Amino acid sequence: MFRVRLDNEDLILGYVSGRIRRSFIRILTGDRVKIEVSRYDSTRGRIIYRLRNKDSTD
């Protein structure tokens, strides 16, 4: 479970989707992620994608 700060400065609780877990993708503090917000509870969401860092040297 991660606490995710959205672009509009709201905080929501995010959990990792099964596809990311299955692919062993690590999410660290400061990573930008794409998240699906639950339609039933707007304070929870599922992390579906880890965005690439623009300043990385990969």
N, CA, C and O atoms as CSV, one atom per row, in Angstrom:
chain,resi,resn,atom,element,x,y,z
A,1,MET,N,N,0.842,-1.168,0.000
A,1,MET,CA,C,0.000,0.000,0.000
A,1,MET,C,C,0.899,1.247,0.000
A,1,MET,O,O,1.885,1.329,0.733
A,2,PHE,N,N,0.534,2.182,-0.821
A,2,PHE,CA,C,1.298,3.415,-0.961
A,2,PHE,C,C,0.376,4.601,-0.759
A,2,PHE,O,O,-0.798,4.555,-1.126
A,3,ARG,N,N,0.906,5.653,-0.181
A,3,ARG,CA,C,0.185,6.909,-0.120
A,3,ARG,C,C,0.615,7.709,-1.341
A,3,ARG,O,O,1.799,8.007,-1.500
A,4,VAL,N,N,-0.331,8.057,-2.201
A,4,VAL,CA,C,-0.036,8.694,-3.481
A,4,VAL,C,C,-0.568,10.123,-3.468
A,4,VAL,O,O,-1.729,10.362,-3.136
A,5,ARG,N,N,0.299,11.071,-3.834
A,5,ARG,CA,C,-0.120,12.470,-3.941
A,5,ARG,C,C,-0.434,12.758,-5.404
A,5,ARG,O,O,0.429,12.616,-6.271
A,6,LEU,N,N,-1.659,13.159,-5.671
A,6,LEU,CA,C,-2.081,13.453,-7.036
A,6,LEU,C,C,-1.599,14.833,-7.453
A,6,LEU,O,O,-1.108,15.598,-6.623
A,7,ASP,N,N,-1.734,15.153,-8.732
A,7,ASP,CA,C,-1.317,16.460,-9.243
A,7,ASP,C,C,-2.110,17.601,-8.619
A,7,ASP,O,O,-1.617,18.726,-8.539
A,8,ASN,N,N,-3.336,17.322,-8.177
A,8,ASN,CA,C,-4.150,18.369,-7.546
A,8,ASN,C,C,-3.956,18.405,-6.036
A,8,ASN,O,O,-4.776,18.975,-5.316
A,9,GLU,N,N,-2.849,17.785,-5.544
A,9,GLU,CA,C,-2.425,17.786,-4.138
A,9,GLU,C,C,-3.300,16.954,-3.208
A,9,GLU,O,O,-3.151,17.061,-1.991
A,10,ASP,N,N,-4.211,16.127,-3.732
A,10,ASP,CA,C,-4.988,15.209,-2.899
A,10,ASP,C,C,-4.144,13.977,-2.585
A,10,ASP,O,O,-3.305,13.570,-3.388
A,11,LEU,N,N,-4.370,13.388,-1.410
A,11,LEU,CA,C,-3.702,12.155,-1.021
A,11,LEU,C,C,-4.691,11.009,-1.105
A,11,LEU,O,O,-5.803,11.108,-0.585
A,12,ILE,N,N,-4.295,9.914,-1.761
A,12,ILE,CA,C,-5.135,8.725,-1.811
A,12,ILE,C,C,-4.276,7.509,-1.474
A,12,ILE,O,O,-3.048,7.587,-1.515
A,13,LEU,N,N,-4.900,6.410,-1.149
A,13,LEU,CA,C,-4.223,5.167,-0.828
A,13,LEU,C,C,-4.196,4.312,-2.081
A,13,LEU,O,O,-5.248,3.981,-2.628
A,14,GLY,N,N,-3.004,3.951,-2.543
A,14,GLY,CA,C,-2.865,3.172,-3.770
A,14,GLY,C,C,-2.262,1.813,-3.508
A,14,GLY,O,O,-1.352,1.680,-2.690
A,15,TYR,N,N,-2.760,0.805,-4.194
A,15,TYR,CA,C,-2.188,-0.533,-4.107
A,15,TYR,C,C,-1.734,-0.965,-5.485
A,15,TYR,O,O,-2.214,-0.457,-6.498
A,16,VAL,N,N,-0.812,-1.899,-5.516
A,16,VAL,CA,C,-0.177,-2.315,-6.767
A,16,VAL,C,C,-1.062,-3.324,-7.484
A,16,VAL,O,O,-1.570,-4.264,-6.873
A,17,SER,N,N,-1.241,-3.122,-8.787
A,17,SER,CA,C,-2.049,-4.044,-9.570
A,17,SER,C,C,-1.311,-5.368,-9.753
A,17,SER,O,O,-0.099,-5.444,-9.555
A,18,GLY,N,N,-2.035,-6.385,-10.122
A,18,GLY,CA,C,-1.464,-7.717,-10.287
A,18,GLY,C,C,-0.445,-7.804,-11.391
A,18,GLY,O,O,0.523,-8.557,-11.276
A,19,ARG,N,N,-0.634,-7.050,-12.467
A,19,ARG,CA,C,0.304,-7.079,-13.586
A,19,ARG,C,C,1.667,-6.532,-13.182
A,19,ARG,O,O,2.699,-7.070,-13.586
A,20,ILE,N,N,1.675,-5.464,-12.387
A,20,ILE,CA,C,2.944,-4.901,-11.913
A,20,ILE,C,C,3.598,-5.858,-10.932
A,20,ILE,O,O,4.814,-6.048,-10.971
A,21,ARG,N,N,2.815,-6.457,-10.062
A,21,ARG,CA,C,3.350,-7.412,-9.088
A,21,ARG,C,C,3.930,-8.637,-9.793
A,21,ARG,O,O,4.983,-9.142,-9.404
A,22,ARG,N,N,3.248,-9.105,-10.816
A,22,ARG,CA,C,3.691,-10.283,-11.556
A,22,ARG,C,C,4.984,-10.013,-12.330
A,22,ARG,O,O,5.796,-10.918,-12.521
A,23,SER,N,N,5.171,-8.770,-12.772
A,23,SER,CA,C,6.367,-8.415,-13.546
A,23,SER,C,C,7.529,-7.973,-12.667
A,23,SER,O,O,8.578,-7.593,-13.187
A,24,PHE,N,N,7.366,-8.014,-11.342
A,24,PHE,CA,C,8.406,-7.626,-10.380
A,24,PHE,C,C,8.876,-6.201,-10.584
A,24,PHE,O,O,10.067,-5.923,-10.443
A,25,ILE,N,N,7.973,-5.291,-10.911
A,25,ILE,CA,C,8.312,-3.884,-11.072
A,25,ILE,C,C,8.307,-3.243,-9.693
A,25,ILE,O,O,7.322,-3.334,-8.960
A,26,ARG,N,N,9.415,-2.593,-9.343
A,26,ARG,CA,C,9.546,-1.973,-8.033
A,26,ARG,C,C,9.107,-0.518,-8.104
A,26,ARG,O,O,9.420,0.192,-9.060
A,27,ILE,N,N,8.390,-0.089,-7.096
A,27,ILE,CA,C,7.944,1.302,-6.999
A,27,ILE,C,C,8.589,1.889,-5.755
A,27,ILE,O,O,8.452,1.345,-4.659
A,28,LEU,N,N,9.294,3.002,-5.927
A,28,LEU,CA,C,10.005,3.649,-4.840
A,28,LEU,C,C,9.413,5.023,-4.562
A,28,LEU,O,O,8.639,5.549,-5.362
A,29,THR,N,N,9.777,5.589,-3.442
A,29,THR,CA,C,9.334,6.932,-3.086
A,29,THR,C,C,9.807,7.927,-4.136
A,29,THR,O,O,10.982,7.930,-4.505
A,30,GLY,N,N,8.917,8.756,-4.610
A,30,GLY,CA,C,9.259,9.763,-5.611
A,30,GLY,C,C,8.960,9.342,-7.036
A,30,GLY,O,O,9.030,10.174,-7.941
A,31,ASP,N,N,8.631,8.084,-7.266
A,31,ASP,CA,C,8.292,7.624,-8.612
A,31,ASP,C,C,6.940,8.188,-9.031
A,31,ASP,O,O,6.025,8.306,-8.216
A,32,ARG,N,N,6.827,8.531,-10.294
A,32,ARG,CA,C,5.544,8.974,-10.830
A,32,ARG,C,C,4.819,7.748,-11.362
A,32,ARG,O,O,5.412,6.922,-12.056
A,33,VAL,N,N,3.544,7.632,-11.038
A,33,VAL,CA,C,2.770,6.456,-11.415
A,33,VAL,C,C,1.446,6.888,-12.032
A,33,VAL,O,O,0.968,8.002,-11.818
A,34,LYS,N,N,0.873,5.973,-12.801
A,34,LYS,CA,C,-0.481,6.152,-13.330
A,34,LYS,C,C,-1.392,5.342,-12.423
A,34,LYS,O,O,-1.073,4.207,-12.067
A,35,ILE,N,N,-2.521,5.923,-12.050
A,35,ILE,CA,C,-3.381,5.285,-11.062
A,35,ILE,C,C,-4.827,5.333,-11.511
A,35,ILE,O,O,-5.279,6.331,-12.073
A,36,GLU,N,N,-5.557,4.246,-11.260
A,36,GLU,CA,C,-7.006,4.200,-11.503
A,36,GLU,C,C,-7.702,4.433,-10.177
A,36,GLU,O,O,-7.515,3.666,-9.233
A,37,VAL,N,N,-8.499,5.475,-10.099
A,37,VAL,CA,C,-9.211,5.776,-8.858
A,37,VAL,C,C,-10.513,4.983,-8.849
A,37,VAL,O,O,-11.217,4.903,-9.855
A,38,SER,N,N,-10.815,4.401,-7.698
A,38,SER,CA,C,-12.021,3.601,-7.559
A,38,SER,C,C,-13.265,4.469,-7.732
A,38,SER,O,O,-13.315,5.597,-7.241
A,39,ARG,N,N,-14.253,3.948,-8.421
A,39,ARG,CA,C,-15.487,4.719,-8.604
A,39,ARG,C,C,-16.356,4.708,-7.352
A,39,ARG,O,O,-17.258,5.532,-7.206
A,40,TYR,N,N,-16.079,3.771,-6.452
A,40,TYR,CA,C,-16.874,3.664,-5.232
A,40,TYR,C,C,-16.276,4.434,-4.068
A,40,TYR,O,O,-17.012,4.923,-3.211
A,41,ASP,N,N,-14.947,4.550,-4.022
A,41,ASP,CA,C,-14.261,5.236,-2.935
A,41,ASP,C,C,-13.144,6.071,-3.542
A,41,ASP,O,O,-12.139,5.527,-3.999
A,42,SER,N,N,-13.314,7.377,-3.550
A,42,SER,CA,C,-12.348,8.244,-4.223
A,42,SER,C,C,-11.058,8.424,-3.434
A,42,SER,O,O,-10.169,9.148,-3.880
A,43,THR,N,N,-10.931,7.788,-2.278
A,43,THR,CA,C,-9.686,7.862,-1.514
A,43,THR,C,C,-8.812,6.634,-1.735
A,43,THR,O,O,-7.779,6.500,-1.079
A,44,ARG,N,N,-9.192,5.738,-2.636
A,44,ARG,CA,C,-8.421,4.530,-2.939
A,44,ARG,C,C,-8.243,4.396,-4.444
A,44,ARG,O,O,-9.074,4.852,-5.230
A,45,GLY,N,N,-7.142,3.761,-4.824
A,45,GLY,CA,C,-6.884,3.556,-6.237
A,45,GLY,C,C,-5.893,2.444,-6.467
A,45,GLY,O,O,-5.239,1.974,-5.536
A,46,ARG,N,N,-5.784,2.022,-7.727
A,46,ARG,CA,C,-4.897,0.933,-8.115
A,46,ARG,C,C,-3.792,1.500,-9.004
A,46,ARG,O,O,-4.070,2.167,-10.000
A,47,ILE,N,N,-2.543,1.232,-8.640
A,47,ILE,CA,C,-1.394,1.682,-9.429
A,47,ILE,C,C,-1.253,0.733,-10.609
A,47,ILE,O,O,-1.029,-0.463,-10.426
A,48,ILE,N,N,-1.384,1.263,-11.815
A,48,ILE,CA,C,-1.379,0.416,-13.001
A,48,ILE,C,C,-0.140,0.589,-13.870
A,48,ILE,O,O,0.094,-0.225,-14.764
A,49,TYR,N,N,0.668,1.636,-13.632
A,49,TYR,CA,C,1.812,1.881,-14.503
A,49,TYR,C,C,2.816,2.756,-13.770
A,49,TYR,O,O,2.436,3.709,-13.089
A,50,ARG,N,N,4.089,2.437,-13.905
A,50,ARG,CA,C,5.161,3.267,-13.355
A,50,ARG,C,C,5.761,4.051,-14.504
A,50,ARG,O,O,6.281,3.467,-15.455
A,51,LEU,N,N,5.693,5.381,-14.421
A,51,LEU,CA,C,6.182,6.233,-15.502
A,51,LEU,C,C,7.689,6.337,-15.462
A,51,LEU,O,O,8.296,6.221,-14.397
A,52,ARG,N,N,8.293,6.554,-16.606
A,52,ARG,CA,C,9.750,6.678,-16.698
A,52,ARG,C,C,10.181,8.033,-16.161
A,52,ARG,O,O,9.485,9.036,-16.319
A,53,ASN,N,N,11.351,8.041,-15.520
A,53,ASN,CA,C,11.932,9.290,-15.026
A,53,ASN,C,C,12.572,10.026,-16.194
A,53,ASN,O,O,13.267,9.411,-17.003
A,54,LYS,N,N,12.349,11.324,-16.295
A,54,LYS,CA,C,12.942,12.094,-17.386
A,54,LYS,C,C,14.423,12.332,-17.178
A,54,LYS,O,O,15.161,12.502,-18.149
A,55,ASP,N,N,14.885,12.350,-15.901
A,55,ASP,CA,C,16.279,12.661,-15.625
A,55,ASP,C,C,17.139,11.412,-15.413
A,55,ASP,O,O,18.288,11.524,-14.984
A,56,SER,N,N,16.600,10.220,-15.709
A,56,SER,CA,C,17.411,9.008,-15.548
A,56,SER,C,C,18.371,8.855,-16.723
A,56,SER,O,O,18.131,9.393,-17.804
A,57,THR,N,N,19.457,8.119,-16.505
A,57,THR,CA,C,20.480,7.950,-17.537
A,57,THR,C,C,20.350,6.619,-18.251
A,57,THR,O,O,21.299,6.200,-18.914
A,58,ASP,N,N,19.213,5.933,-18.145
A,58,ASP,CA,C,19.019,4.638,-18.790
A,58,ASP,C,C,18.851,4.750,-20.280
A,58,ASP,O,O,18.679,3.738,-20.960
